[in-house]
Amino acid sequence: MGKFLKRVLSVMVAVLMLVATPIGLFKIESEATDEASSAVEFEADSGETAPGGIVEIPVRISNNSGIKGFYTKISYDSNVLTPIEVKKGTAFDTGDIISNLEKPTQGELNVVGYGARTASNDGVLYTVVFKVSDTASGSYEINLSYDRDNTYDGNMNGIIASCINGSIYVTEGSTTKTLLYISNQTVVCGEYVRIPIKIKNQKTTRALSFKVNFDSSFLQLISVGSEVATLSYLYNDDSITISVTDLKQCIDGDTVAYIKMNAKAVAKTAIIITAEEDVNATGGIITIDNNVSLNPTFYARNTVGKNGSTVAVPICIKNNPGIAGYKLKIGFDSKALSPERIEDSTSYSGELNNLGIKSSEISVIWINYSQNDVTENGDLFTLYFKVLKEGIHNVSVTYSKADTFNNAFEEIEFTCIEGKVFAEKMLMPREDKNAVIDLDRKYIYGLDVGMKTINSYVYASDGYTISEIPGKMGLGTSSVVNVIYGNDIADTYTVIVFGDVNGDGLCDGQDAVTVNMLANGMLTREQVGEGAWLAADGNHDGVIDQADVDLLNQTGVFLANINQTKMTDK
């Protein structure tokens, strides 16, 4: 079977389902001592959760001498543990990972990796997410084993490895211990989901600090807030560290914090909470669905402009069941928007035609001449308008049912959603501050070093709210500021604090080291990111050189100041 897997990687999923012979822990005692001492090591981590909770168990590799493929098996107590997700780690960056998660053998999960090239990194190969039953209590072993024939190097030779088991510790449910929890939710792909984090067994707790982990491949952070507490947080790619205070008045069932996210892709993904030792925490499962039973939808995408400018308004489709033709009408206020042109946004076959403009309406028809229905989602075409006045201008979408059909000439029912052109001031600087809002390049600068909140420097117009998303180092350079209108992101800005390259909001020796590396060509603009590069240009001359290093060093010892209200035009 090992030779077969190596030669025919495309059938690995089928092979996984056929595995019936138990695979025991591989023994290395019979191998030469010098080989055994440097054997590859697979290790399952341990984790802890409350009854009914969710726990992540990373599987790591160390002493990695070069691995091109692997076959591992995880055995667990299926009476109390249910695997719900397998997430690829960073150590196996040269290939793909598959599993029999959808049809696992009872108490056994097979996870296989195969790559085009050899991977030599140590670290997490993959992570298995388990759901723990409500009745679980105590310790449950996670047994890890591997198949030598199907675990091989770049020359397709079997690899000697050892395996270390992990455990899941389920804490006793206590009526005196505070519990933070997330309920399971189902959401449509492409839509927003509000994830409440609720509290139970609340008595005297005044403040809490906890971490929320999620998969950023499927969920995009929009905002974090609280209805009953004072909240602060730090964001780092796929985790949010949240601190809440003033919880004394909270009661069981209150939402101590909520996270608003965009559901990016179809998945069943877990949200994990880890809290302080005296607090239990249990995460939830977010199911992101996008099957054809959901309403097919035509919609206009929101965009931002200003009076006198030209804006692009994409017209899009989602939950596409397969179409061969459509006829759409795009409505707008002709006193606010003047159409200029239309551009096809697709790469597939067919003919797009503009049927002309009737005062405040544009008709567009598309026909596919191929034998197959088009099933792609996304932008269909883009309309360009000149903005004639300030305000929020609606762009409606309607369709002709008789002229919207599939390849069998069957009519298809669609839902239509209008979009908005935001052509008014949504964000403004406070009068007592020197904040600069760059509407064209979408930057906010003119801020103080060590600032605590962006709301001290800018404010939103009536009808809008501000959501600031700090980076992994805090609120500083490259932090994101979203302007929210209802459930939509109306506009997005990036924070720049000149001299603050690492994003912690300060100008110090850590930043000077990075600026020096940029000045000497050891780091590039692409490597640090556009925000950090702009922040490194402390003297605003468009060049990162020794002058910027010297200025930052002098600023760090209070011998100079960096002008925060100026930015290079280069």
Secondary structure, 3 states (H helix, E strand, C coil): CHHHHHHCHHHHHHHHHHCCCCCCCCCCCCCCHHHHHCCEEEEECCEEECCCCEEEEEEEEECCCCEEEEEEEEECCCCCEEEEEEEECCCCCCEEEEECCCCCECCEEEEEEEEEEEECCCEEEEEEEEEECCCCCEEEEEEEEECHHHCECCCCCECCEEEECEEEEECCCCCCCEEEECCCEEEECCCEEEEEEEEECCCCCCCEEEEEECCCCCEEEEEEECCCCEEEEEECCCEEEEEEECCCCCCCCCEEEEEEEEECCCEEEEEEEEECCCEEEECEEEEEECCCCCCCEEEECCEECCCCCEEEEEEEEECCCCECEEEEEEECCCCCEEEEEEEECCCCCCEEEEEEEECCEEEEEEECCCCCCECCCEEEEEEEEEECCCEEEEEEEEECHHHCECCCCCECCCEEECEEEEECCCEEECCCCCCEEECCCCEEECCCCCCCCHHHCEEECCCCEEEEECECCECCCCCEEEEEECCEEEEEEEECCCCCCCCCCCCCHHHHHHHHHHHCCCCCHHHHCHHHHHHHCCCCCCCCCHHHHHHHHHHHCCCCCCCCCCCCCC
